[in-house]
Amino acid sequence: MGGTNGDATDAPARTYFLKTLGCPKNQVDSDKLEGTLAAEGMSPVGSAAEADLVVVNTCAFIDAAREESIETVLAASREKAGDAQLVVTGCLAERFGDELAAALPEVDQVAGFGVPLTLSRTRDRGRVPSFDLLNLPRPPSRSPWAYVKVAEGCDRACGFCAIPSFRGKQRSRTFESIMEEVDSLGAKEVVLVAQDLASYGRDLGRLAVGVGGPPPHSDEGLPEEPGTRDIVGLVEAVSARTRRTRLLYLYPSDLTDRLVDAICATGVPYFDLSLQHVSRPLLRRMRRWGGGERFMERITTIRAREPEAALRSSFIVGYPGETEDDHDQLLRFVEQAQLDWASFFRFSPEDGTYAIGLDGTVDPSLMDERLNELSEMQDSITRSRRGALVGERMEVLVDRPGEGRSYREAPEIDGVVKLPASLEQGSFADVVVTAAAGPDLEAAGPEAMAAKLGAYCLQKG
């Protein structure tokens, strides 16, 4: 847990403002914290200036995320009322708690994962009770979709990633607790998330969903007995409870044919594959599995099973030792794979990781050059794939008035579908795509399209 800074007050705070940074997993943590604060009688407000308690849930994944977190904390300290309490939690607090508390006297408390945030339960800074954040209840979803975190931590040792050092080893939730949360949220779309989603249940063995423990693995990294995959049973069970089930962050070696089929059967054939690179030598330096040929085989298999599948991935640019040939391989792969969505990130050296001691540092200016080249190529591919949908009929979930998503778009990550404002929030609607604007689509209801077509025919009559 992170250190603390400042004294507690006797009376619990009445209102709170919570700012969340980082990935969907952080948003789930914030939802759980909101449930706890609501249970203590607190009410949310729209800004730090209105709140008795201001909480910033931080990200610490890369340098840019840490800088944004610090800037957000400082902005909150300037905006909040003089007697309001400011608490910093999340990954930055967990990873750099003591340093953060010493560097930010503006902060009343630096709270690691699972530390009560009201500061009303104890005046003893040396004894802050903890609770199990992963399994805390949360309020019903305020939007038609919701993230559901099914596990915390990670058992992998990727060379660039510090997450296991502060999130710990994988700890899967029980099947029953996940089902209870899914039922309580009332969401039309459930997005399953974890640091290593496809490994769900390995640490639970038979307790997960009534199936056997973790499968034996071959030298190729693929499971020899795909029937023992607990994630498949979880996907099937969630899909039986909600209209849409979406999975984020799948490690490529765990994407078995059975899991591919289970995802397609949900009606949301959306595959977010954590590839990171395609050069085999560089992937070995990353302590990762696979290579470009293997990845293309999996993508080809997915598209053979479901030609309309949407695919996303992310890649690291400038990892130590990345050569021009490695970069060229990645460019060729991006062009060949024709992914719907892809993100590219500059390598960020993280203390305590394997990569921090590697030679072959890539010059920052060369990183930027490679990053721009890849981004421009993918932007062109995404525009082309989005443009090809014009004239197509699709089902969308209306997230808010005038905006929704088909199965091709993950919330808060991908593009959106601009819709008629008359469509009801939370409803599913059949629409026809009328235009594409970069990553976004524009659509109209079939009736409107039919009317336009009728008017056109009369005009040409």
C-alpha positions as CSV (number, residue, x, y, z in Angstrom):
1,M,0.0,0.0,0.0
2,G,1.1,3.6,-0.6
3,G,2.0,5.9,2.3
4,T,-0.3,8.5,3.8
5,N,0.0,12.2,4.1
6,G,-2.2,14.3,6.4
7,D,-4.5,13.8,9.3
8,A,-8.0,12.3,9.1
9,T,-11.1,14.2,10.1
10,D,-13.8,13.1,12.5
11,A,-16.8,13.6,10.2
12,P,-17.2,11.7,6.9
13,A,-17.2,13.7,3.8
14,R,-20.6,14.4,2.2
15,T,-19.8,14.8,-1.5
16,Y,-17.1,13.4,-3.7
17,F,-15.6,14.0,-7.1
18,L,-13.7,11.1,-8.7
19,K,-11.4,11.5,-11.7
20,T,-10.3,8.3,-13.5
21,L,-7.2,8.0,-15.7
22,G,-5.8,5.1,-17.6
23,C,-7.3,1.8,-18.9
24,P,-10.7,0.2,-18.5
25,K,-9.5,-1.8,-15.5
26,N,-9.0,1.5,-13.7
27,Q,-12.5,2.5,-14.5
28,V,-13.8,-0.7,-12.9
29,D,-11.8,0.1,-9.7
30,S,-13.3,3.6,-9.7
31,D,-16.8,2.1,-10.0
32,K,-16.1,-0.1,-7.0
33,L,-14.8,2.9,-5.1
34,E,-18.0,4.8,-6.0
35,G,-20.1,1.9,-4.6
36,T,-18.2,2.1,-1.4
37,L,-18.5,5.9,-1.1
38,A,-22.2,5.7,-1.9
39,A,-22.6,3.1,0.9
40,E,-21.1,5.5,3.3
41,G,-23.8,8.1,2.4
42,M,-21.7,10.2,0.0
43,S,-23.0,11.8,-3.2
44,P,-21.1,12.5,-6.4
45,V,-20.7,16.0,-7.8
46,G,-19.6,17.3,-11.1
47,S,-16.3,19.0,-10.3
48,A,-13.5,19.1,-7.7
49,A,-14.6,22.6,-6.6
50,E,-17.9,21.3,-5.3
51,A,-16.6,18.2,-3.5
52,D,-15.7,17.5,0.1
53,L,-13.5,14.6,-1.1
54,V,-11.6,14.7,-4.4
55,V,-10.1,11.4,-5.6
56,V,-7.8,10.9,-8.5
57,N,-7.4,7.3,-9.7
58,T,-4.1,7.4,-11.5
59,C,-2.2,5.4,-14.2
60,A,1.5,4.5,-14.1
61,F,1.8,2.4,-17.2
62,I,4.3,4.6,-19.2
63,D,6.0,8.0,-18.8
64,A,3.2,9.9,-20.5
65,A,0.5,8.3,-18.3
66,R,2.5,9.2,-15.1
67,E,2.9,12.8,-16.3
68,E,-0.8,13.1,-17.0
69,S,-1.6,11.7,-13.6
70,I,0.7,14.2,-11.8
71,E,-0.7,17.1,-13.8
72,T,-4.3,16.0,-13.0
73,V,-3.5,15.8,-9.3
74,L,-2.0,19.3,-9.3
75,A,-5.0,20.6,-11.2
76,A,-7.4,19.1,-8.7
77,S,-5.4,20.6,-5.8
78,R,-5.8,24.0,-7.4
79,E,-9.5,23.6,-8.1
80,K,-10.7,22.0,-4.9
81,A,-12.1,24.0,-2.0
82,G,-9.7,24.8,0.8
83,D,-11.1,22.4,3.3
84,A,-11.7,19.5,0.9
85,Q,-9.6,16.4,1.1
86,L,-7.5,15.3,-1.9
87,V,-6.7,11.6,-2.2
88,V,-4.5,9.9,-4.9
89,T,-5.1,6.2,-5.6
90,G,-4.5,3.8,-8.4
91,C,-1.4,2.5,-10.1
92,L,0.8,5.5,-9.5
93,A,-0.1,5.5,-5.8
94,E,0.5,1.8,-5.4
95,R,3.8,1.9,-7.3
96,F,5.3,5.1,-6.0
97,G,3.3,5.7,-2.8
98,D,6.0,7.0,-0.4
99,E,7.7,9.1,-3.1
100,L,4.4,10.6,-4.2
101,A,3.4,11.5,-0.7
102,A,6.7,13.2,-0.1
103,A,6.6,15.0,-3.4
104,L,3.0,16.2,-3.2
105,P,2.3,18.1,0.0
106,E,-1.0,19.2,-1.6
107,V,-2.3,15.6,-1.2
108,D,-4.0,14.6,2.0
109,Q,-3.6,10.8,1.4
110,V,-1.8,8.6,-1.1
111,A,-3.8,5.4,-1.0
112,G,-2.8,2.1,-2.6
113,F,-5.3,-0.4,-3.9
114,G,-8.0,-1.3,-1.4
115,V,-7.4,1.6,1.0
116,P,-10.6,3.4,2.3
117,L,-10.7,6.9,0.9
118,T,-13.0,8.8,3.2
119,L,-10.3,9.1,5.9
120,S,-13.2,8.8,8.3
121,R,-12.5,5.3,9.6
122,T,-9.3,5.8,11.4
123,R,-7.1,8.6,12.7
124,D,-4.1,6.4,13.0
125,R,-2.0,7.0,9.9
126,G,0.0,3.8,10.7
127,R,-3.1,1.5,10.6
128,V,-5.2,2.1,7.5
129,P,-7.5,-1.0,7.1
130,S,-7.6,-2.6,3.7
131,F,-10.4,-4.2,1.8
132,D,-10.7,-6.4,-1.3
133,L,-11.2,-3.9,-4.1
134,L,-11.6,-6.7,-6.7
135,N,-14.7,-8.1,-5.1
136,L,-16.4,-4.9,-3.8
137,P,-20.0,-4.3,-5.0
138,R,-20.6,-1.5,-7.4
139,P,-23.6,0.5,-8.4
140,P,-25.7,-0.3,-11.6
141,S,-24.1,1.0,-14.8
142,R,-25.0,4.5,-15.7
143,S,-24.4,3.7,-19.4
144,P,-25.8,0.9,-21.5
145,W,-22.4,-0.9,-21.3
146,A,-20.1,-1.8,-18.5
147,Y,-16.6,-3.1,-17.9
148,V,-16.3,-6.2,-15.7
149,K,-12.9,-7.0,-14.3
150,V,-12.6,-10.8,-13.9
151,A,-9.1,-11.0,-12.5
152,E,-6.3,-8.9,-11.1
153,G,-2.6,-9.1,-11.6
154,C,-0.6,-11.1,-14.1
155,D,1.7,-14.2,-14.1
156,R,3.6,-13.3,-17.2
157,A,7.0,-11.6,-17.3
158,C,6.9,-9.5,-20.4
159,G,10.2,-7.5,-20.6
160,F,8.6,-4.1,-20.8
161,C,5.9,-4.4,-18.2
162,A,6.0,-3.5,-14.6
163,I,2.4,-4.4,-13.8
164,P,3.2,-7.7,-12.0
165,S,5.5,-5.8,-9.6
166,F,2.7,-3.8,-8.1
167,R,-0.5,-5.6,-9.2
168,G,0.9,-8.9,-8.1
169,K,0.3,-12.4,-9.5
170,Q,-3.0,-13.3,-11.2
171,R,-5.9,-13.5,-8.9
172,S,-9.1,-14.6,-10.6
173,R,-12.5,-13.8,-9.2
174,T,-14.9,-16.7,-8.6
175,F,-17.4,-17.5,-11.3
176,E,-20.3,-16.8,-8.9
177,S,-19.0,-13.3,-8.0
178,I,-18.7,-12.3,-11.6
179,M,-22.2,-13.5,-12.5
180,E,-23.6,-11.6,-9.5
181,E,-21.9,-8.4,-10.7
182,V,-23.0,-8.9,-14.3
183,D,-26.6,-9.3,-13.1
184,S,-26.5,-6.3,-10.9
185,L,-25.1,-3.9,-13.5
186,G,-28.1,-4.0,-15.8
187,A,-25.9,-3.4,-18.9
188,K,-26.8,-4.3,-22.4
189,E,-23.1,-4.9,-23.2
190,V,-20.6,-6.4,-20.8
191,V,-16.9,-5.9,-21.6
192,L,-14.7,-8.4,-19.8
193,V,-11.3,-7.1,-18.9
194,A,-8.2,-8.3,-17.0
195,Q,-4.4,-8.0,-17.4
196,D,-4.4,-11.5,-19.0
197,L,-8.0,-12.2,-19.8
198,A,-7.6,-15.6,-21.5
199,S,-5.8,-16.9,-18.5
200,Y,-8.9,-16.4,-16.3
201,G,-9.4,-19.3,-13.8
202,R,-5.9,-20.9,-14.1
203,D,-5.2,-20.0,-10.5
204,L,-8.6,-21.2,-9.4
205,G,-8.5,-24.7,-10.9
206,R,-11.7,-26.6,-10.5
207,L,-13.2,-23.7,-8.5
208,A,-13.6,-21.5,-11.5
209,V,-16.5,-22.9,-13.6
210,G,-16.5,-26.6,-12.7
211,V,-13.8,-27.6,-15.2
212,G,-10.3,-28.9,-14.7
213,G,-7.2,-26.9,-13.8
214,P,-4.8,-25.2,-16.1
215,P,-4.0,-27.2,-19.3
216,P,-0.5,-28.6,-20.1
217,H,1.3,-26.6,-22.7
218,S,3.4,-27.7,-25.7
219,D,6.7,-26.1,-26.7
220,E,4.8,-23.9,-29.1
221,G,2.9,-22.2,-26.2
222,L,-0.5,-23.5,-27.3
223,P,-2.7,-25.6,-25.0
224,E,-2.7,-29.3,-25.8
225,E,-6.2,-29.7,-24.2
226,P,-8.3,-26.8,-25.2
227,G,-11.3,-28.3,-23.5
228,T,-10.0,-27.2,-20.1
229,R,-10.2,-23.5,-20.9
230,D,-12.1,-21.8,-18.1
231,I,-12.4,-18.5,-20.0
232,V,-14.7,-20.2,-22.6
233,G,-17.2,-21.3,-19.9
234,L,-17.1,-17.7,-18.5
235,V,-17.8,-16.2,-21.9
236,E,-20.7,-18.5,-22.5
237,A,-22.2,-17.8,-19.1
238,V,-21.9,-14.0,-19.5
239,S,-23.3,-14.2,-23.0
240,A,-26.4,-16.0,-21.7
241,R,-27.1,-13.0,-19.4
242,T,-26.5,-10.0,-21.6
243,R,-27.1,-9.0,-25.2
244,R,-23.5,-8.3,-26.0
245,T,-20.3,-9.8,-24.5
246,R,-16.9,-8.3,-25.5
247,L,-13.4,-9.4,-24.6
248,L,-10.4,-7.0,-24.3
249,Y,-6.7,-7.9,-24.2
250,L,-6.2,-11.5,-25.4
251,Y,-2.7,-12.9,-25.3
252,P,-2.1,-14.5,-28.8
253,S,-0.9,-17.9,-27.6
254,D,-4.1,-18.4,-25.7
255,L,-6.4,-17.7,-28.6
256,T,-7.5,-21.3,-29.2
257,D,-10.0,-22.4,-31.9
258,R,-12.5,-23.1,-29.1
259,L,-12.1,-19.6,-27.7
260,V,-12.5,-18.1,-31.2
261,D,-15.7,-20.0,-31.7
262,A,-17.0,-18.9,-28.3
263,I,-16.3,-15.3,-29.1
264,C,-18.0,-15.5,-32.5
265,A,-21.0,-17.3,-30.9
266,T,-21.6,-14.2,-28.6
267,G,-22.6,-12.2,-31.7
268,V,-19.6,-9.8,-31.0
269,P,-16.8,-11.2,-33.2
270,Y,-14.4,-8.6,-31.9
271,F,-10.8,-9.7,-31.2
272,D,-8.4,-7.5,-29.3
273,L,-5.0,-9.3,-29.7
274,S,-2.1,-8.1,-27.6
275,L,0.7,-8.7,-30.2
276,Q,3.2,-5.9,-29.3
277,H,5.5,-6.7,-32.3
278,V,6.0,-9.3,-35.1
279,S,9.8,-9.8,-35.2
280,R,10.6,-13.1,-33.6
281,P,14.0,-12.0,-32.2
282,L,12.6,-8.8,-30.8
283,L,9.6,-10.7,-29.3
284,R,12.0,-13.0,-27.5
285,R,13.8,-9.9,-26.1
286,M,10.4,-8.8,-25.0
287,R,9.9,-12.2,-23.4
288,R,6.8,-12.7,-25.6
289,W,5.5,-15.6,-27.6
290,G,5.0,-15.7,-31.4
291,G,5.9,-13.9,-34.6
292,G,4.4,-12.4,-37.7
293,E,3.7,-15.7,-39.5
294,R,2.0,-17.2,-36.5
295,F,0.0,-14.1,-35.9
296,M,-1.2,-14.0,-39.5
297,E,-2.2,-17.6,-39.2
298,R,-4.5,-16.8,-36.2
299,I,-5.9,-13.8,-38.0
300,T,-6.6,-15.9,-41.1
301,T,-8.3,-18.6,-39.0
302,I,-10.5,-16.0,-37.3
303,R,-11.6,-14.5,-40.6
304,A,-12.2,-17.9,-42.1
305,R,-14.6,-18.6,-39.2
306,E,-16.1,-15.1,-39.3
307,P,-15.4,-13.0,-42.4
308,E,-16.9,-9.9,-40.7
309,A,-14.8,-10.2,-37.6
310,A,-13.3,-6.9,-36.3
311,L,-9.7,-7.0,-35.1
312,R,-7.6,-4.7,-33.0
313,S,-4.0,-4.8,-31.7
314,S,-1.3,-2.7,-30.1
315,F,2.4,-2.5,-30.8
316,I,5.5,-1.1,-29.1
317,V,7.9,1.0,-31.2
318,G,11.5,1.4,-30.3
319,Y,12.0,-1.5,-27.9
320,P,15.7,-1.9,-27.2
321,G,17.4,-3.8,-30.1
322,E,14.7,-2.9,-32.6
323,T,16.4,-2.8,-36.0
324,E,15.3,-1.3,-39.3
325,D,14.6,-4.9,-40.5
326,D,12.3,-5.4,-37.4
327,H,10.5,-2.2,-38.2
328,D,10.1,-3.2,-41.9
329,Q,8.7,-6.5,-40.8
330,L,6.1,-4.7,-38.7
331,L,5.2,-2.4,-41.5
332,R,4.7,-5.3,-43.9
333,F,2.6,-7.1,-41.2
334,V,0.3,-4.0,-40.7
335,E,-0.2,-3.7,-44.4
336,Q,-1.0,-7.4,-44.8
337,A,-3.1,-7.9,-41.7
338,Q,-5.5,-5.0,-42.5
339,L,-6.6,-4.7,-38.9
340,D,-9.6,-2.6,-38.2
341,W,-7.9,-0.8,-35.3
342,A,-4.3,-0.6,-34.1
343,S,-2.4,1.5,-31.6
344,F,1.3,2.2,-31.5
345,F,3.3,3.3,-28.5
346,R,6.8,4.6,-27.9
347,F,8.8,2.2,-25.7
348,S,8.9,3.5,-22.2
349,P,11.7,2.2,-19.9
350,E,10.2,1.0,-16.6
351,D,12.3,0.5,-13.4
352,G,12.4,-3.1,-12.3
353,T,11.7,-4.6,-15.7
354,Y,13.9,-6.9,-17.8
355,A,14.1,-4.3,-20.6
356,I,15.7,-1.7,-18.4
357,G,19.0,-3.5,-18.6
358,L,19.0,-4.3,-22.3
359,D,21.4,-2.7,-24.8
360,G,20.4,-1.4,-28.2
361,T,18.6,1.7,-27.1
362,V,16.7,3.3,-30.0
363,D,17.1,7.0,-30.5
364,P,13.9,8.9,-29.5
365,S,13.8,10.8,-32.9
366,L,14.0,7.4,-34.7
367,M,11.2,6.1,-32.5
368,D,9.0,9.0,-33.5
369,E,9.8,8.5,-37.2
370,R,8.9,4.9,-37.0
371,L,5.8,5.6,-34.9
372,N,4.6,8.2,-37.5
373,E,5.2,5.8,-40.4
374,L,3.2,3.1,-38.8
375,S,0.4,5.4,-37.6
376,E,-0.1,6.9,-41.0
377,M,-0.3,3.5,-42.6
378,Q,-2.8,2.2,-40.1
379,D,-4.9,5.4,-40.3
380,S,-5.2,4.8,-44.0
381,I,-6.2,1.2,-43.5
382,T,-8.8,2.2,-40.9
383,R,-10.3,4.8,-43.1
384,S,-10.5,2.3,-46.0
385,R,-12.2,-0.4,-43.8
386,R,-14.6,2.2,-42.4
387,G,-15.4,3.5,-45.8
388,A,-16.2,0.0,-47.1
389,L,-19.1,-0.1,-44.6
390,V,-21.0,2.8,-46.3
391,G,-24.4,1.4,-47.4
392,E,-24.2,-1.5,-45.0
393,R,-27.0,-2.2,-42.6
394,M,-26.0,-2.8,-39.0
395,E,-27.3,-3.1,-35.4
396,V,-26.1,-0.5,-33.0
397,L,-26.3,0.0,-29.3
398,V,-27.3,3.6,-28.6
399,D,-24.8,4.7,-25.9
400,R,-26.2,8.3,-25.7
401,P,-28.4,10.5,-27.8
402,G,-26.9,10.8,-31.3
403,E,-24.1,8.2,-30.7
404,G,-23.8,4.5,-30.6
405,R,-21.7,1.5,-31.6
406,S,-21.9,-1.7,-33.6
407,Y,-20.0,-4.8,-32.5
408,R,-17.0,-3.4,-34.4
409,E,-16.3,-0.6,-31.9
410,A,-15.2,-1.1,-28.3
411,P,-16.4,1.7,-26.0
412,E,-14.0,4.5,-25.3
413,I,-11.4,2.9,-27.5
414,D,-12.5,2.8,-31.2
415,G,-14.6,5.1,-33.4
416,V,-18.3,5.6,-32.9
417,V,-21.5,5.6,-35.1
418,K,-23.2,9.0,-35.3
419,L,-27.0,8.4,-35.1
420,P,-30.3,10.3,-35.3
421,A,-30.9,12.0,-32.0
422,S,-34.4,10.5,-31.8
423,L,-33.0,7.0,-31.1
424,E,-33.5,6.1,-27.4
425,Q,-30.4,5.7,-25.2
426,G,-29.9,2.0,-24.2
427,S,-31.8,0.7,-27.2
428,F,-30.7,-1.5,-30.1
429,A,-31.4,0.0,-33.5
430,D,-31.1,-1.2,-37.1
431,V,-29.4,1.5,-39.1
432,V,-27.8,2.0,-42.5
433,V,-24.3,3.6,-42.8
434,T,-24.5,6.7,-44.8
435,A,-20.9,8.1,-44.5
436,A,-17.5,7.5,-43.0
437,A,-15.4,10.2,-41.4
438,G,-12.0,8.8,-40.4
439,P,-12.7,6.3,-37.6
440,D,-16.3,7.3,-37.2
441,L,-19.4,6.4,-39.2
442,E,-22.7,8.2,-39.8
443,A,-25.9,6.3,-40.0
444,A,-29.6,6.8,-40.5
445,G,-32.6,4.6,-39.7
446,P,-33.8,2.3,-42.5
447,E,-37.1,4.3,-42.7
448,A,-35.2,7.5,-43.4
449,M,-33.1,5.8,-46.0
450,A,-36.2,4.4,-47.7
451,A,-37.7,7.9,-47.8
452,K,-34.6,9.3,-49.3
453,L,-34.5,6.6,-51.9
454,G,-38.2,7.2,-52.7
455,A,-37.7,10.9,-53.1
456,Y,-34.7,10.2,-55.4
457,C,-36.7,7.9,-57.5
458,L,-39.6,10.4,-57.8
459,Q,-37.1,13.1,-58.8
460,K,-35.6,10.9,-61.5
461,G,-39.1,9.7,-62.3
